[in-house]
Amino acid sequence: MLCLVPTPIGNLEDISKRSLQLLLEAELIFCEDTRVTKKLLSLLGEKNNLDFKDKEYKSYHSHNEKKVLETLSKETFTKNVVYVSDAGMPCVSDPGATLVDYCIKNDIKYDVLPGANAVLTAYAMSGFVSTTFSFHGFLDHKGASRASKLNAILNDDKLGILYESPHRLAKLLEELKKEAPNRTIFLAKEITKLHQTTYKNTASNLFEEFKDINIRGEWVVVIEPLEISGTHLELKDIQDLDLAPKIKAKLISKLTGQSTKEVYQQLLDKI
């Protein structure tokens, strides 16, 4: 059997008793980085008076998963097998999904434990009342694909949540200031860790606050959705936007009540 076990994203106290028990019983542990997992289990062992010795560890990450999958068989999962990523929930901007898919296709029993997750924690911390959101992981570092993705997030009627590294947060805030200066942004730094900090302000104000400081830590960014209503956004406003037809069709559909497919075809006919 395979069990996907979430690990703490900062505070070791966030590990569940059930997770500790499965890690204790595990014979084979697939992990994103064996060194990180061994260090984590050493700390958890000391803290909880547990012995995590005599485990078999195998590296399983985005660069080798296809190769590792070719070595697996149903026999592999007659053992107690666990998968953990370096921190947080497997499969959420972390490896693990291909192992789950392998189990489904080969009728192998598996389970996924609930646990620490930066996306949901930041969503709950943000104070936004929107009930829907889209998660985008890390944006591309640069280029047209980054600009296109950010543009889509800013023109979506759902909260946009993404991760950002310390050396690119300033760039993101500058982009947000340029494209949507009055949009409210929520920032969460080092969630559950000693230096956890949160900020909520307009993109413009956050840019001014951060432009002269040395930014450190890992960040979750929550972006207020585009408010779509007849009062604040007119049909002509959307028609004039430089957006991909599919995105524009979705926005017009929300405003007019027409089907997205119908609007999309009308836009294509005008090209």
C-alpha positions as CSV (number, residue, x, y, z in Angstrom):
1,M,0.0,0.0,0.0
2,L,1.1,3.6,-0.7
3,C,0.4,6.4,1.8
4,L,1.1,10.0,0.9
5,V,2.1,11.8,4.1
6,P,2.2,15.6,4.5
7,T,5.2,17.0,6.4
8,P,5.4,20.3,8.4
9,I,6.0,23.4,6.4
10,G,7.9,25.0,9.3
11,N,6.7,24.1,12.8
12,L,7.4,20.5,13.7
13,E,4.4,20.4,16.0
14,D,2.2,20.3,12.9
15,I,3.0,16.7,12.2
16,S,0.0,14.5,13.1
17,K,0.1,11.4,15.3
18,R,-1.3,9.4,12.3
19,S,1.6,10.7,10.1
20,L,4.2,9.7,12.7
21,Q,2.7,6.2,13.0
22,L,2.8,5.7,9.2
23,L,6.4,7.0,9.0
24,L,7.3,4.7,11.9
25,E,5.8,1.6,10.1
26,A,7.1,2.5,6.7
27,E,9.6,0.1,5.1
28,L,10.2,2.1,1.9
29,I,10.0,5.9,1.8
30,F,9.9,7.7,-1.5
31,C,11.0,11.3,-0.9
32,E,11.7,14.5,-2.9
33,D,15.2,14.7,-1.3
34,T,16.5,11.8,0.8
35,R,18.8,14.1,2.8
36,V,15.9,16.5,3.8
37,T,13.7,13.6,4.8
38,K,16.3,11.8,6.8
39,K,17.1,15.1,8.7
40,L,13.3,15.6,9.3
41,L,12.8,12.1,10.7
42,S,15.9,12.5,12.9
43,L,14.3,15.7,14.4
44,L,10.9,14.1,14.7
45,G,12.5,11.1,16.3
46,E,14.3,13.2,18.9
47,K,11.2,15.3,19.6
48,N,8.8,12.4,20.0
49,N,11.1,9.7,21.3
50,L,10.7,7.5,18.2
51,D,13.2,5.4,16.3
52,F,13.1,5.9,12.5
53,K,16.1,3.6,11.7
54,D,16.2,0.7,9.2
55,K,14.2,2.5,6.5
56,E,14.8,2.2,2.8
57,Y,14.9,5.6,1.1
58,K,14.4,6.3,-2.6
59,S,14.6,9.6,-4.3
60,Y,11.5,10.6,-6.3
61,H,11.2,14.1,-7.8
62,S,10.2,15.9,-11.0
63,H,13.5,15.1,-12.7
64,N,13.6,11.3,-12.2
65,E,9.9,10.2,-11.6
66,K,9.5,8.6,-15.1
67,K,12.7,6.6,-14.6
68,V,11.7,5.5,-11.1
69,L,8.2,4.5,-12.2
70,E,9.6,2.1,-14.8
71,T,11.3,0.2,-11.9
72,L,8.1,-0.3,-9.9
73,S,5.7,-3.2,-9.8
74,K,2.8,-4.4,-7.7
75,E,5.3,-6.3,-5.6
76,T,6.8,-2.9,-4.6
77,F,3.6,-2.0,-2.7
78,T,3.3,-5.2,-0.7
79,K,5.5,-3.3,1.7
80,N,4.4,-0.3,3.7
81,V,5.3,2.4,1.3
82,V,5.2,6.1,2.1
83,Y,5.8,9.2,-0.1
84,V,6.8,12.6,1.4
85,S,7.8,15.8,-0.3
86,D,10.3,18.1,1.4
87,A,7.6,20.1,3.1
88,G,3.9,20.3,3.0
89,M,1.3,18.4,1.0
90,P,2.5,16.0,-1.7
91,C,1.0,16.7,-5.2
92,V,0.3,20.4,-4.4
93,S,3.1,22.2,-6.3
94,D,5.2,19.1,-5.3
95,P,5.8,15.7,-6.8
96,G,3.6,12.7,-6.0
97,A,0.7,12.8,-8.5
98,T,2.4,10.3,-10.8
99,L,2.7,7.8,-8.0
100,V,-1.0,8.2,-7.3
101,D,-1.8,7.8,-11.0
102,Y,0.4,4.6,-11.1
103,C,-1.6,3.2,-8.2
104,I,-4.9,4.0,-9.8
105,K,-3.9,2.4,-13.1
106,N,-2.5,-0.7,-11.5
107,D,-5.3,-1.2,-8.9
108,I,-2.9,-0.6,-6.0
109,K,-4.4,0.5,-2.7
110,Y,-3.3,4.0,-1.6
111,D,-4.3,6.7,0.8
112,V,-3.6,10.4,1.3
113,L,-3.4,12.0,4.7
114,P,-4.5,15.6,5.4
115,G,-1.9,18.0,6.7
116,A,0.1,21.2,6.5
117,N,-0.5,23.2,3.3
118,A,0.7,26.7,2.6
119,V,-2.0,27.4,0.0
120,L,-5.0,26.7,2.2
121,T,-3.4,28.3,5.2
122,A,-2.7,31.6,3.4
123,Y,-6.2,31.5,1.9
124,A,-7.7,31.3,5.5
125,M,-5.3,34.0,6.8
126,S,-6.1,36.4,4.0
127,G,-9.5,37.6,5.1
128,F,-10.8,37.6,1.6
129,V,-14.5,36.4,1.5
130,S,-14.3,34.9,-2.0
131,T,-15.2,31.2,-1.9
132,T,-13.3,30.2,-5.0
133,F,-9.6,30.6,-5.9
134,S,-7.1,29.4,-8.4
135,F,-3.6,28.2,-7.4
136,H,-0.7,28.9,-9.8
137,G,2.4,27.6,-8.0
138,F,5.5,29.6,-9.0
139,L,5.1,31.9,-12.1
140,D,7.7,31.5,-14.8
141,H,10.8,33.6,-14.0
142,K,10.5,35.9,-17.0
143,G,9.2,36.3,-20.6
144,A,5.9,36.4,-22.3
145,S,4.6,33.3,-20.5
146,R,5.0,35.1,-17.1
147,A,3.3,38.2,-18.3
148,S,0.5,36.2,-19.9
149,K,-0.1,34.2,-16.7
150,L,-0.1,37.2,-14.5
151,N,-2.5,39.0,-16.9
152,A,-4.9,36.0,-16.7
153,I,-4.7,36.1,-12.9
154,L,-5.5,39.8,-12.7
155,N,-8.4,39.4,-15.0
156,D,-10.0,36.4,-13.3
157,D,-13.0,36.6,-11.1
158,K,-11.4,34.2,-8.6
159,L,-8.8,34.8,-6.0
160,G,-5.3,34.1,-7.4
161,I,-2.8,32.3,-5.1
162,L,0.8,31.8,-6.0
163,Y,4.2,31.1,-4.5
164,E,7.1,33.5,-4.8
165,S,10.8,33.3,-3.8
166,P,12.4,36.2,-1.8
167,H,14.6,37.3,-4.7
168,R,11.6,37.7,-7.1
169,L,9.0,39.1,-4.8
170,A,10.1,42.7,-5.5
171,K,9.7,42.1,-9.2
172,L,6.2,40.7,-8.7
173,L,5.1,43.7,-6.6
174,E,6.5,46.0,-9.3
175,E,4.5,44.2,-11.9
176,L,1.3,44.3,-9.8
177,K,1.8,48.0,-9.1
178,K,2.1,48.6,-12.8
179,E,-0.9,46.5,-13.9
180,A,-3.3,46.9,-11.0
181,P,-2.0,49.5,-8.5
182,N,-5.3,49.6,-6.5
183,R,-5.8,45.9,-6.2
184,T,-5.6,44.5,-2.7
185,I,-2.8,41.9,-2.2
186,F,-2.2,39.7,0.8
187,L,1.3,38.4,1.5
188,A,2.3,35.7,3.9
189,K,5.9,35.1,4.8
190,E,7.4,31.9,6.3
191,I,4.0,30.4,7.3
192,T,4.2,28.5,10.7
193,K,7.8,29.4,11.1
194,L,9.5,31.7,13.7
195,H,9.4,34.8,11.5
196,Q,5.9,34.3,10.1
197,T,4.6,37.7,9.0
198,T,1.6,38.9,7.0
199,Y,0.8,42.0,5.0
200,K,-2.4,43.2,3.3
201,N,-2.6,46.4,1.3
202,T,-2.9,47.7,-2.2
203,A,-0.3,46.6,-4.8
204,S,1.0,50.2,-5.0
205,N,1.4,50.6,-1.2
206,L,3.1,47.2,-0.8
207,F,5.6,48.0,-3.6
208,E,6.5,51.3,-1.8
209,E,6.9,49.4,1.5
210,F,9.1,46.6,0.1
211,K,11.2,48.5,-2.5
212,D,14.0,49.4,-0.1
213,I,14.2,46.4,2.2
214,N,16.1,43.1,2.0
215,I,13.4,40.6,1.3
216,R,13.9,37.1,2.8
217,G,11.9,34.0,3.3
218,E,9.4,32.1,1.2
219,W,6.1,33.8,0.3
220,V,2.5,33.1,-0.5
221,V,0.8,35.8,-2.5
222,V,-3.0,36.1,-2.6
223,I,-4.4,38.5,-5.2
224,E,-7.9,40.0,-5.0
225,P,-10.1,38.9,-7.9
226,L,-11.4,41.2,-10.6
227,E,-14.8,42.6,-9.5
228,I,-17.2,41.9,-12.4
229,S,-20.5,43.8,-12.2
230,G,-22.4,46.2,-14.3
231,T,-21.7,48.9,-11.9
232,H,-17.9,48.6,-11.9
233,L,-17.1,47.1,-15.3
234,E,-18.9,47.8,-18.6
235,L,-19.0,45.5,-21.6
236,K,-16.9,47.9,-23.6
237,D,-14.2,47.8,-20.9
238,I,-13.8,44.1,-21.5
239,Q,-14.0,44.3,-25.2
240,D,-11.1,46.9,-25.3
241,L,-8.8,44.8,-23.1
242,D,-5.8,43.1,-24.8
243,L,-6.6,39.6,-23.7
244,A,-6.6,36.1,-25.2
245,P,-10.1,35.4,-26.8
246,K,-10.8,32.6,-24.3
247,I,-10.2,34.8,-21.3
248,K,-12.1,37.7,-22.8
249,A,-15.0,35.3,-23.7
250,K,-15.2,34.1,-20.1
251,L,-15.3,37.7,-18.7
252,I,-18.0,38.7,-21.2
253,S,-20.0,35.6,-20.4
254,K,-19.9,36.5,-16.7
255,L,-21.2,40.0,-17.4
256,T,-23.8,39.3,-20.0
257,G,-25.1,35.8,-19.2
258,Q,-24.3,34.4,-22.7
259,S,-22.6,31.1,-22.9
260,T,-18.8,31.3,-23.0
261,K,-18.7,29.1,-26.1
262,E,-21.1,31.4,-28.0
263,V,-19.1,34.6,-27.0
264,Y,-15.8,32.9,-27.9
265,Q,-17.1,32.1,-31.4
266,Q,-18.3,35.7,-31.9
267,L,-14.8,37.0,-30.9
268,L,-13.2,34.6,-33.4
269,D,-15.5,35.7,-36.2
270,K,-14.3,39.3,-35.6
271,I,-10.6,38.4,-35.9
